[in-house]
C-alpha cells in the first residue's frame, strides 16, 4: 500500500481560503452542481503542462467544461482492444453520456512532450525509443505529424509539430465511430486551437484553408 504524507501547508491554506470565500459566496451554485450533476457545454483536451490554464483562458465557471489533460494533448486512434485507454474513455463519456456540443483540442507553445517527440524522431533522444519509456510510446501517436513537417530551423519545426499534435488528435477523434456519427449529424463540433503562452494569443485551425489563424 502506498504511504501518503500530510498535505503541504500552503495547499491547506489555499483550500481553507477558497472554502471561506469562493465556495461560501457561491454555495447555492455548488449545491446545484452536486444535486443535478454536470452538464458541460464542451470537452477540452489539453496538455497537462502546468502553464496551460484552460478555465482562465476562457473565463469558465465551475461545471462548464469537461476537461481531460495528458502529455501533449494527444488523442490515440480508436482501438477497442480491451486495454486501458484513459483518453479514449474520457472522449466516450463526454460524447455518449454528457452529450457535449463541442470537442476542443488545445495545443500550446513550448510543449515539452512535443519537443521530446521531435528529439526522439530526430534520433536525439534514444531513451524515448526504449520500450520501457511511457512518454516515448505515448509520443508515437505523433510520429505521423513529424513526417509531415516542412523544412526549416529547429524552432520553426518544433512549433509546427505542436500544431501537428492538434491535427493528429482531430484526425484520430474522427476514427471513433460515435464521434464521427455525432459530427456528421451536426450534434458535435470539433475545434483545434493553439495557445502561445508568452503572448497570450490563441489560434484556431480552419479546415478550409488548412491553416491556423489568430482569434
Order of alpha helices (4+ residues) and beta strands (2+ residues): alpha-alpha-beta-alpha-beta-alpha-beta-alpha-alpha-alpha-alpha-alpha-beta-beta-beta
